[in-house]
Amino acid sequence: MRRTPRWTYYVSLSVLLAGTAWATSVPSLTFEQLTDQSDFVVSGQVTRSWSDWDSDHKFIWTHYEIAVARSQKGKSGATVTISEPGGMVGDRGMSIAGSVGYRPGEEVAVFLQRMPNGYLRTTGWAQGKFKIDASGHLHAEAPAHGLELAAHSARGTSLRTLEGITVADLSTRVGARLSVLRQGRGK
């Protein structure tokens, strides 16, 4: 019987531990920060997804189309496309620790931020995605594997207060925040 050299166990363990060390660390956001940083807040159903290279052919992005049922912030069309880094194109793949994923058929409420490349991404990584259950209530997306939320010192409303509210309640809260921002600019 052939024995495996001991050093292969150490190399395997090193690779395994190094793989778990990769993480994306982002600041934990308040409701006010999430709303303020978002260009759009919409709810609807994910209808399809596809992956493709960016215009410079440097990075792979996975795109998700959402049929918009309700727009809480911003003037969206009947659909919006969310683009998240990573995915597979042919035999090439790219993975980003903590990247947000969506599934066709999934009902969601999402906070979206425009990136410098023109794509819309989920604001605050998984913090900006809420699943909508069959009764119309929101549930926070669990942080994706490899996403670490750093503590924040900003005062504001915890995102946990959105857990279990209805889409109509979300619209009311976002509308109230937008009113505060408009009043602040009017001074």
C-alpha positions as CSV (number, residue, x, y, z in Angstrom):
1,M,0.0,0.0,0.0
2,R,1.4,3.4,-1.0
3,R,1.4,6.1,1.7
4,T,0.7,9.7,1.0
5,P,3.6,12.0,2.0
6,R,2.8,14.0,5.1
7,W,3.7,17.3,3.3
8,T,0.6,16.9,1.0
9,Y,-1.7,17.1,4.0
10,Y,0.0,20.4,5.1
11,V,-0.3,21.8,1.6
12,S,-4.0,20.7,1.3
13,L,-4.7,22.3,4.7
14,S,-3.0,25.5,3.7
15,V,-5.0,25.8,0.5
16,L,-8.2,25.0,2.4
17,L,-7.5,27.7,5.0
18,A,-6.4,30.2,2.5
19,G,-9.6,29.7,0.6
20,T,-11.7,30.5,3.7
21,A,-9.6,33.7,4.3
22,W,-11.0,35.4,1.2
23,A,-13.7,37.8,2.2
24,T,-15.2,41.1,1.2
25,S,-15.6,43.5,4.1
26,V,-18.2,46.2,3.8
27,P,-19.6,48.7,6.2
28,S,-22.9,47.9,7.9
29,L,-25.5,50.4,6.7
30,T,-28.5,52.0,8.4
31,F,-31.8,52.3,6.6
32,E,-31.1,56.0,6.0
33,Q,-27.7,55.3,4.4
34,L,-29.1,52.5,2.3
35,T,-31.9,54.7,1.0
36,D,-29.6,57.8,0.5
37,Q,-27.0,55.8,-1.5
38,S,-29.5,54.2,-3.8
39,D,-30.6,55.6,-7.1
40,F,-33.5,53.2,-7.2
41,V,-35.6,51.2,-4.8
42,V,-37.9,48.7,-6.6
43,S,-39.8,45.6,-6.0
44,G,-40.8,42.9,-8.4
45,Q,-39.9,39.5,-9.8
46,V,-36.6,38.3,-11.2
47,T,-37.4,37.1,-14.8
48,R,-34.1,36.0,-16.2
49,S,-30.3,36.0,-15.7
50,W,-27.3,35.9,-18.0
51,S,-23.5,36.4,-17.7
52,D,-21.3,38.4,-20.0
53,W,-18.0,40.3,-20.2
54,D,-17.9,44.0,-19.5
55,S,-17.2,46.3,-22.5
56,D,-13.4,46.2,-21.9
57,H,-13.5,42.3,-21.8
58,K,-11.8,42.4,-18.4
59,F,-14.5,41.3,-15.9
60,I,-17.5,38.9,-16.0
61,W,-20.8,40.2,-14.7
62,T,-24.0,38.4,-14.1
63,H,-27.1,40.4,-15.1
64,Y,-30.6,39.9,-13.6
65,E,-33.7,41.4,-15.1
66,I,-36.5,42.3,-12.8
67,A,-40.0,43.0,-13.9
68,V,-40.8,46.0,-11.7
69,A,-44.1,45.8,-9.8
70,R,-43.5,48.9,-7.7
71,S,-40.9,51.7,-7.7
72,Q,-40.3,53.2,-4.2
73,K,-37.4,55.5,-5.4
74,G,-36.4,56.6,-8.8
75,K,-38.2,56.4,-12.1
76,S,-37.6,52.9,-13.4
77,G,-39.1,51.4,-16.5
78,A,-41.1,48.2,-16.6
79,T,-37.9,46.3,-16.0
80,V,-34.5,47.0,-14.4
81,T,-31.3,45.1,-14.9
82,I,-29.1,44.4,-11.9
83,S,-25.5,43.5,-12.6
84,E,-23.3,41.8,-10.0
85,P,-19.6,40.9,-10.5
86,G,-18.8,37.3,-11.3
87,G,-20.2,34.5,-13.3
88,M,-19.4,32.1,-16.1
89,V,-19.0,32.9,-19.8
90,G,-18.1,29.8,-21.8
91,D,-15.3,28.0,-20.0
92,R,-14.2,31.2,-18.2
93,G,-15.4,32.0,-14.7
94,M,-15.0,34.7,-12.2
95,S,-16.0,34.7,-8.5
96,I,-16.2,37.6,-6.1
97,A,-16.5,36.8,-2.4
98,G,-19.8,38.1,-1.0
99,S,-21.4,38.9,-4.4
100,V,-25.2,39.0,-4.4
101,G,-27.1,36.4,-6.4
102,Y,-30.7,36.3,-7.7
103,R,-32.9,33.5,-9.0
104,P,-35.5,33.7,-11.8
105,G,-38.9,33.6,-10.2
106,E,-37.7,35.2,-7.0
107,E,-39.8,38.1,-5.6
108,V,-37.5,40.8,-4.3
109,A,-37.4,44.4,-3.0
110,V,-34.0,45.9,-3.9
111,F,-32.0,49.0,-3.3
112,L,-29.9,49.8,-6.4
113,Q,-26.9,52.0,-6.9
114,R,-25.4,53.1,-10.3
115,M,-21.8,52.1,-10.7
116,P,-19.2,54.1,-12.6
117,N,-19.5,51.6,-15.5
118,G,-23.2,52.4,-15.8
119,Y,-24.4,49.2,-14.3
120,L,-26.9,49.0,-11.4
121,R,-25.7,47.0,-8.4
122,T,-27.3,46.0,-5.2
123,T,-26.5,48.8,-2.7
124,G,-24.4,47.6,0.3
125,W,-24.0,44.2,-1.2
126,A,-26.6,41.8,0.4
127,Q,-27.8,44.6,2.7
128,G,-29.8,46.0,-0.3
129,K,-31.7,42.8,-1.1
130,F,-34.9,41.6,0.5
131,K,-36.9,38.6,-0.5
132,I,-40.6,39.0,-0.6
133,D,-42.6,36.0,0.8
134,A,-46.0,34.8,-0.6
135,S,-47.9,37.2,1.8
136,G,-45.9,40.2,0.6
137,H,-43.6,40.6,3.6
138,L,-39.9,41.4,3.4
139,H,-37.0,39.2,4.7
140,A,-33.4,40.3,4.7
141,E,-31.1,38.4,2.4
142,A,-28.6,36.5,4.5
143,P,-25.1,37.8,3.8
144,A,-23.5,35.9,1.0
145,H,-20.6,33.5,1.7
146,G,-17.5,35.6,2.1
147,L,-19.2,38.8,3.0
148,E,-18.3,40.4,6.3
149,L,-20.2,43.4,7.7
150,A,-18.0,45.8,9.6
151,A,-19.6,47.6,12.5
152,H,-20.7,51.2,11.8
153,S,-20.8,54.2,14.1
154,A,-23.5,56.1,12.1
155,R,-26.7,56.8,13.9
156,G,-29.8,55.7,12.2
157,T,-32.4,53.0,11.8
158,S,-31.2,49.4,11.8
159,L,-32.0,47.4,8.7
160,R,-33.4,44.8,11.0
161,T,-36.5,47.0,11.4
162,L,-37.4,46.1,7.8
163,E,-37.7,42.4,8.6
164,G,-41.3,41.3,8.2
165,I,-42.8,44.6,6.9
166,T,-44.9,44.7,3.8
167,V,-43.9,46.2,0.5
168,A,-46.4,49.0,1.1
169,D,-44.7,49.7,4.5
170,L,-41.4,49.9,2.7
171,S,-42.8,52.4,0.2
172,T,-44.0,54.5,3.1
173,R,-40.6,54.4,4.9
174,V,-38.7,55.2,1.7
175,G,-41.1,58.1,0.9
176,A,-40.7,59.5,4.4
177,R,-37.0,59.4,4.0
178,L,-37.1,61.2,0.6
179,S,-39.4,63.9,2.2
180,V,-36.8,64.5,4.9
181,L,-34.0,64.8,2.2
182,R,-36.1,67.2,0.2
183,Q,-36.9,69.4,3.2
184,G,-33.2,69.4,4.1
185,R,-32.3,70.7,0.6
186,G,-35.0,73.4,0.8
187,K,-33.4,75.1,3.8
